[in-house]
Every structure is written in structure tokens, then in C-alpha cells.
Amino acid sequence: MKRKALSMVLASAMTLSMIAGCGGSGADTATTTNETTEATETTETTETTESTDAAETTEESTDAAAEETEAPTADVSSEGEHELSVYAWDKNFNIPALEAAEKAYQTVDPDFKLNIIEQSASSDVENAVTLAANSGDYSQLPDIVLFQDHYIQNYVTNYPDAWIDLEDAGIDWSNLGAEKISYSTIDGKHYGAPVDNGTSIFAYRTDILEECGYTIDDVTGITWDRWLEIGREVKEKTGKYLLSMDHNGDDLPYMMMQAEGLSQWKDGQPYFVGNEDLKKILQVIITGAQDGVIYLCNDWSEYTDTSIIGDQVAGVFNGNWIIPTMEQNAEASGKWQITTIPTLSGKEGYAANGGSSLYITANCTKPELAKSFLAYTFGGGDGAIATYDDALRNGGVIGTCISASKSDVYQEGVDFFNGQSIYADIVAMGANVPVVEQSDYHYNARTYIQAAITNVINGSDLDTELQNAEDQVKFEMGQ
């Protein structure tokens, strides 16, 4: 990997604590993610004009900052034969899931101990792997790391000797959802055991729909054009938007395209110009914003605090990690229900947004134990139900394991969603999320597509803006 490219990845990675790390709960989530999104946008904009030297300076500054904060490190050499260590972040979300897995595996190995080494953010993990790979010394890494889905392919590709694959772990990969494991499958090999489920939900306020003469069935399996019609009526009669999104980190285009089974990428290149389906999707967003159907918020706080908690929307569309934010508006309890995503054709759509998985590092001295632990718990083995039930109870973590979602806990109705068994429904929907082409430049594309939407709303031409966006992404790719 060229020095410039590595530095650019580092600059982005150090500032980004992705959705997966924020999925635990509301108020803290809003602040953390808002700060993260702003930092990410700033980084991506800066990268457009930075020289190689500036990028290397950023890397050196980042390394110094990492040394100053002194993120906790592992000591694999001192572990017993029944011990494993893992780096993870978010004590309210990911860590309760790991504790649940430890407890489940102790039923087959009573002496088993999982040393969970908490990191302040996902960037700590990314930094640790990068520094170890650059030095050629993996001895400071733990046995296992929690890693973001959107980043792992880059890290496995560029540091192939840093990882141990899970090909012989005995995991039934068909039990975990094709889209979820597509992130952690590199060159035909499986590397990661998924922790959380990033499946997107489209939730509606059924009382507001009813006020306008509609039910949840009327917004299920419909076209985006029909959805816009209903949205205009909802806005006119109730004053509420049918959808909102943090436009500073706008994930709508990605999720809407994935629901079509399509991508913004083609053969490793940005596919904006000539992508008629992308153009149609963007036009839906633009029209919705212009007609008062979609509320494009200026930042994460406006999205969560003002539009959702502030009760300005009759619909919420995002990764299911948005549920704790929705639940902060207690007065709306019992009035929400989730369903699938509209599409251009009217078929029921499925998408995902965010998530992370567990990976075994090259420093693991007990790879068979690590594989057995992951397979038994997060990989869908005999301990999967206990793992995911406790993770859901204690951390709000919805898993990806299809068989584990058959448990009584997952079948329970949720009062906030009018008794709907949303956890089982989300896992079932996740099994239908289509696999689409991904890119290490996912967030760069998001930035320029977001800018294109803003410019068109302000009077620019969509074709011109798509050409500009594609040119900018190619420039950042070094083309």
C-alpha cells in the first residue's frame, strides 16, 4: 500500500467511531456520533487537498496522540490455556455482548476466561492493528479484536499476515445472513464472526398514518412515488415529516440503493454518472426535501434530538441501532411499527447500515480455542441462543444468527412497537438484505453524494453534480 493511501486511511480511521460503537443508547449516542460525523466530514474534505507530506504529518500526529492517551494493551504471553483477550469499545453495547458470550462458553469450558480490554473507540483498535503491522510486531495485539464492517476488507487486504481466518472453525455461514458476512469474506475466505445486526428498519407512527386514512400495510411494498404521495398528505394534515436523516452524514442514498439490490460502485469504481437507478433514488430524496416530506437535518443532534425525540417525524429509516433513540420519546410508546423499505418498483426492500464483527489476530497463541469460542457463541453454535438472548437483554444488541432468533426472548413483543416482535422480525429481514459491491471509499462517496443533493436542492443540475461527485471521488482514489 502506498504511503499516501495508508496515511489517508489512518486520518479517516482515527476520527471515525462508527455506528456500531454508538448503537447502545440514546443521549450519549447523539453526542458521540455527532462529534464523530463532523470529524469525519472534516477529514474527508481535508484529504482532497492534502499532499503526501501533509498526510504523513497527520499520521505522525495521530501516533503521538495515541501514545499520549495510552489505550490499554494486551499481554497474551501471560494468559492461561483457557484464557483469551479481546479489544472492544462501548461498555453499554458491544461489551455486554462479549460478556454474554463468555458466560455461554463457560458452560462447555468452566475455566474459560475472556479478558475484555475496553478501548475508548473503534479507532483505538484500528490504530493498534496499523501500528503493529507497520512495525512488523504483532506481540502487543490481543487474541481477538472487534472491528468495523466497513473497514475490515481494507485492513485484511493491506495486512494479510495480521489475521487468522475462520475457514476451519465449523461455522454454518448460511445461518448468519449473506450481506453481513460479505464484509468479512475476503478472497473467498471468512475472517469474522458477526456481533451485531445492522439491518435497517423503516418504522412508522401508526396513529399518524391512521389520522390520514392509512395503515402499516399501505406503506409496505409500495413504490417511492406512492410513498411521496402519502408523505405529502401526512405533512399537509399533521405537519409531520414522513422521514428525516442527518444530511451531514447522509446514509439515505446508500440504504435506498441497497434495497434495490444495487450499488454506487461498479468494478471498483464510483458509478454515479450513467447510473439511472441512483439518479432516480436521488431525485426521490430531492423531491421529498423540496415538498416537506423528508427533513434533511444539518447534523446528528438535529436528527436525533430535534426530529426524532422532538416528535417531528412520522417515520424513521436507519440501522436498527436507532431504536434506543426513538424510545427516548416515551409519549410515542405503543404507536410505532416497523416494516420493509419502499423501492422504485414497489417490491419490499431490505438494507443494512453499520455493524461490527470479531477477528482473530496473528498474535493469538491459542487459535483453536479462539475459533471454538467464536463458533460456539456468535457463530451460531450451541451457545448462540444464550449469547444473543443475554446480549439483547443487557446491551440491546440484536444478533445476526438466524437460528438464535427463534428463542423466546426474540419472539417477545415490544411494548414501544405496539407488541410487535421486532427482534425476530429484524433478524428475518437481515437474512434478505442483498449483497452489493462495497468500497474502501464508502464515506468519501457519501460526502460527495450528499453535496450533490444539497446543490441540486439549491438549483443546480443533477447530472452536473453527479459528474462532479464522481470526479472528486476518483481524485481521492488517486486517479
N, C-alpha and C positions, 0 to 999 in steps of 0.2 A: 504494500500500500504506500502511495506517495506521501511524503511528509505533510504536504499541504492538506491533502484529503484527510489524513489522520487528525491533524490539528483542528480541522473544521468539525469533524465528528466529535472530538473532545469538547470543543467550545459549546456545541449543542447539548452534548450529554451531560456536561457539568451543571447546566442550568435547568435541565428538564427533569421534573419529578412527575412522571406521567400519571394518567388517570388511575392506573391500578394502585398506585400508592395513596390515592385520595378517596378510594371508594368506601372508606369506613363509615364516616359520619359527617353530618351537616356543617355546623358553623366553622369548625376547624378546616374542613374541606374547602369551603368557599374561599377563605383567606389564602390557604396554601396554594390552591390551584390557580387563583387569580394572579398571585405573585409569580408562579411558575410560567403561566401563559405569557405574561408581559415580558418576562426574561427571555423566553424562547423566541418571541417575535423580534425582540431587540437583537438577539444573537443572530437570527437568520438574516435580518436586514443588514447587519454589520458585515456578515460574511460575504455579501455581494461585492463589497469594495475593498476588503482587506487583502493585502499582499501576503505572500508566503511568510515573510518575516514577521508581520503582524500576527498571523495565525500562530506562529511558533511562540511569540511572546505571550499570547493568550494561554497556550499550553503550559508555559513555564509558570505563569501567574497562578494558573489553576493548580499545578502541582504544589506550589508553595502554600496555597490556601488549604489544600488537602492535608499537608503536613501540619499546618497550624491547628486545624480542627481535630486532628488525630482521631480519625474514625477507628472504632475498635477493630482489632485484628484477631485472626485465629491462631491457634497453636496446635496443629494437627498431630505433631510429634508426641504430645503429652496425653493423647486420648487413649482410653482403654479399648479393648477389642469390640465392645458393644456400644461405642460412642461415635457420633457423627456431629460435625459442626456445620452451621448454615448461616450465611449472611441474609438478612431480610430487613425491611423497613415497614413502618406503620404498626404500632403496638395495638391499634384498635381494629385492624383488619387482617393483614397478612399473618401477623404473629399469632393471633388466636387460632388461625387455621393450622399453622405448624404445630402448635401445642396440641391441637386435636389429633393430628397425625401421630405425634409422639405417643400419646396415650393409647391410640388404637394399635400401634405396632408393639407396644408393651404387652399386649395380650398373647403374642407369639414369642416375644423375647423380653421377659420381665426385667432383665438387666439393661435393656436398651435405654440410652440417654441421648437426646438431641440438644446440643448446645446451640441455642439461638442467639446469635450475636447481632444485636439490633444496630442498624445503620440509620442515620438521620433522614436519608432519602435514597432513591434508586441511584442517583448519581454517585453515591459513595461506592456502590457495588461496581458500577461501570468504571469508575476511576481505579478501583483496586485491580480489576482484571487488566485494564490498559497498562497500568504501571508494571504489573507482574510480567505481562507479555513483552513490553519494551525492554525490560531488564533481563528477560530470559530466565527469571527465577520465580517459580510459582509457589515457593515454600510458605509464603505468607497468606495464601488463599485458604479458605475453608474447604471442607469436602463438597459442599453444595452451595450454590448461590441462587437467590431469587432474581430473575431477570425479566425486563420488559419485553413483551412480544414484538413490538415494532422495531426493536434494536438488535435482537439476538442474531439474526441472519448476518448482519454486518460483522458482529464480533466472532462468530464461528468461522466465517469466510476469511477474515483477516488474521485470526489467531487460532488456526485449526488444532494446534497442539495444546491448547488450553483446556480442552474438553474431552470428556469420555461419553461416547454415545450410549443410547439405551436399547440398541437393537436386540440384545440378548437378555433383556430384563423380563421377558414374559408378559408384556403388556398387550392387551387387546386394544389396538389403536382405534378400531371401528367403534369402540364404546365411548370415545372421548370427543367426537364431533370433528368432522373433516376440516372445517375452517380454523378451529382453534389450534389444532396440531400442525396446520400448514406453516405457521410461523416458525415452529421449532423443528421442521423437517428440512434438512439441507443436504443437497446432492443425494437424495433418496434415503438418508439416514435420520432416524428420530433421536433428538437430543434432550428434549424437555418433557417433564410431567406437568400438565397444567394445574394451576391452583384455583384461579377464579374464572368466572364466566363473564365475558364482555358482551354477551348478547344484548342487542338494543331492544328497547321496548318502545311502543307507541301507546301512551296512556291518555285517556280522555276523561273529562269530568262528565259523567253520565247525567247528572242533574241539569247541566247547562245544555247538553245535547237535547235532553227531553224538553226543555223550555223552548227549543227551536223546532220541536217536532221530530227529533231523530233518536235512534238508539245506537248502541255499540255496533250492531250489525250493519247499520247504514254507513259506518266508516271502516268497515272490514272488507277487504277485497275490492277496493274501488280505485279508479284512476286518480292521478294527481289533479287533473282538470275538475273532476267531480268534487274532490277534496277542497279545492279552491272555492268552488261554488258554495259548499256548506260553510266554509270559513268566512266568506263574505256575509252570509246570513247570520252566523253566530256573532260576528263583530257588530253588525247593524242592530241586532236585537238585544245583545247583552253587554256590548262594549269590550268583550274579551278577545284576545288573540287566540287562534287555534294552535299556535306553536311559537316557541321562542328558541333562540340559540345565542351563545356567546360568539358574536361575529368577529371578535379579536382572535379567536382560535376556532374557526368555523368548521365543524365536522359534518354539517348537513350534506354537502356535495358528495363526500366520501361514502357516507351511510346510504344515501339515496341511490348512488350508483351501484353499490354492492347489493342492494335489494333487487336491482335489475339483473344481477349476475355479471356486472360489467366493471371495468377498471378505468382509471385515468392514465394508466400505463400500458404500453404495448411493446413487447420485446425489449424491456429495459429502458425504454424512452418515454418521456412525457407525451401523452396522447390527448392533447387539448384541441389542436387545430384539426378540423375534419371529423371530430368525434361528435356526431349528430346527437347521440343519446346524452352526452354530457351537456351539450348546448341546450337540449330540452329540459334537463334537470335544473340547470342554472336559471333558465327562463321561469320555471316554476317558483324558484326562490325569489327572483327579482320581482315577478308579478305579485307574489304573496306579500312581499315587503311593501310594495307600492300601494297595494289595496288594503293594507292594515290587517292582513290575515297572519303574517309572520312578523314577530318582533325580533329584529336583529339588534341584540344588546351590544353596548360598547365594550363591556368587559365581563369577567366571570362573576363579579359581585352583583352587577346589574342583572345578569342572567339568573343567578340563584336567589339572591335576596329580594330583588325587585319583582322580577317576572313570575317566578315560581312560588317562593314563600310569600311574596306580596300579593298573590292571588290575582294576577293579571292575565293568566292563560287558562284555556280550557283543554290544552293538550301539551304533553311533554314527550319528546322523542330524543332518546340518547341511550348510552350504555346503561344497563340496569343498576349500575353504581349510583345513578341519580336518585334512586328511591329514597335513601335517607334524607336527602334534601327536600323531596316532596313531602315527607312525613313531618317536617317541621311546621307545616301549615295544618295544625291539628283540627281546625274547624272544617277542613275538607275531608276528614276521615270518613270512609264509607261511600264516598262519592266518585272515586276513581275506579277505572277498569282498564286492563291492558289488552292490546290486540296486535295484529301484524301491521306492516307498513304498506301504504299505498304505493302503486307503481304506475309507470306510463301506460301499461296495457291493462291494468286492473287486477292482475294476479296478486295473491298475497305475497308480500315481500319480507325478507329476513336479512338482518345485518348485525354487525358487531362493532364495538368501539372500546378499545382499551383491554388491558389484561396482562398477566404475567405467568411465568412458569418456573419450575425448578430444574437446575442443571448441575451435573456432577463435574467438578473441576479436575484438572490433571494432577492436582496435589492430593487427591483422595487416595489414602493408603488402603482403604477397605472398599473398593468399588463394588464388590458383590453384596456387601451389606447395604450400601447406598442404593443399589439397584433394587434389592429386595424391599427396602423401606419404601421407596417411591412407587414400586409396582403394587405393593400391598395396600397403600393408602390412596394417594392422589391418582395412581394409575388404574384404579378400578378393580383392585383385588378384593379379598375377603374383608379388608378393613375399610373399604371405601365408604360404606354407609355410615359407620361410626365416625369416620373422619369428617365427612361432609355434614352430617347432622350437627355435630358439635361446632364445626366452623360456622355454620349458619346461625346456630343459637348464640354463640359467643362473639362472633365478629361480623355477622351479616354477610358472610361470604357465600355466594351461590356458586356451586361447583359446575364442572362440565361433564362429569361422569353420568352417562345416560342411565345405567343400571342403578346407581346410587339415588337417582331422583325418584325411584319407586318407593322410597321409605315413607313411613307415616309422617315424619316431620315435613318432608317436601310436599306431601299431599294436603297438609293442613291449610285451611282457608285463612286469609289475611284480612283482618277487620278493615284496615285502611283501604283495601281494594274490594270492599263490599263482599268479603268472604271468598274471593277468587283464590284458587290455589296457584298463586303466581310463580312460586319457586319451581314447581313441576312444569308449569307452562313455559317458563323461561328456558329451562334445560331442553325441553322438547323443541322450542323454537331454535335454540342454538344448534341442534342437530341438522337444521335445514338451512343454515347460513351458507351461501355459496362461497367457494374459494375463488378469489380473484387475484390478479397479479399485484404484488406489493413492490415497494421500493424503499431503499435507504433514504431517499429524498422525499419521503411521505410528507414531512412537515414543511419542507420548502414549497412543495406543490400547494399545500393547504394555504400558506401565506399568500401566494400569488393568485390563486383562485379567489380567495377572499377579497383581495384588492380589485380583481376584475368585477366581482359582483357590486362592490361599492361604487366603482367608476361608472358602471352601466346604470345603476340607480340614479346617479348624478348626471346622466345624459350621454355617456359615451356609447360607442358601438360594441356589441358583444363580440363579434368576430375579431375586431381590432384588439380588444382586451385579451382574448384567448391567445392570439398570436404573441402579444407582449408577455403574457404569463409563461407560455411555453419557452420563449426566448430566454427569459430570466432563469427558469429552472435549468435549462441546458447550459447557460453560462455558469451557474453554480456547480454543475456537474463537470465543468472543465471542457465543455465542447464549444 
